[in-house]
Amino acid sequence: MPILELTDEQVVELVKQLPPEHQRAALLALAAGATQQREQRMKYAEEQLRRACTERRLDWDKMSEAEREALVDDLMHEDRPCRQ
């Protein structure tokens, strides 16, 4: 089966031509995919944070929300050292 390549704008215009109930179904299908991708990204991010904690001899599960936020802040600012 050939693959049709469309721009984002063309896809939006095609969806706008659908009856309202089909537009809603298309949007729900896209939203479901986005939710799944978000969950995968969050799982990956947590795995990376846990790895960073292990490298720093920290326990992610025992850290308070404030401690977690401080760690993430430190990791995001490479110009200053992370707390050990």
N, C-alpha and C positions, 0 to 999 in steps of 0.2 A: 504494500500500500504506500503510495507516495505521501511525503510529508509536506504540508502546506506551511510556509513561513509567513507569519504576520507580525506587524508591529503591535506594540501595546495598544496604541490608539485604534488600530483596526479591530482588535479583539473587543475593546470596549464598545465600539460602534456596533459590532455584530451582536453583542449581548444586549445592547439597548433595543435591538430590533426584535428580540424575543418577547413573547407575552409575559406579563408581570410575574406569573407563577414560575415560569421557566427562568426568568432573571434571578428570582429568589433562590431557586434550586442551584443555579450556577454559583451564586455568591456563597451559599452555604457549603458547597463542595470545595470552593477555594478556601474558605475560612477553616474548614476541617483540616485541610492540608497544611495551612499555616500554623494551626495549633499543634499538629504533630511535629512539624519542624521546630517550633519553639520548644516543645518538650525535649526534643533531641538535643538542641543547643544548650538548654539548661542542664541536662544530665551531663553533657560533655564539660560544661563550665564547672559544675560541682566536682567532677572527677579531677579536673586540673587544679582547682582550689585545694582539694584534699591532698593531692600530690605536693603542692607548694607547702602545705602545712607539714607534711611528713618530712620534707627536706629541711624545714626549720624547727623540727622537733616540737610541733604544736599538734593539738588534737582538735580537729574541726568540730567534732561532736560535743566537746566540753567547752567550747568557746561561746561566749555570750554574743548576742547580736552586735553589740558595740565593738567587741573584739574582732568579729568577722568583718565588719565594715572598715575598721582600722587596717586590717590586713589587706583587704581589697584596695583601699586607698593607697597604702604603701606600695603594693604591687603595680598600681597604675602610674605611680610617680617614680620613674626610673632614676631621676636625678637625685633621689635621696635614698638611703638604705632602709630596708625593711626591718621592722622590729624583730628581734630574735628572742 
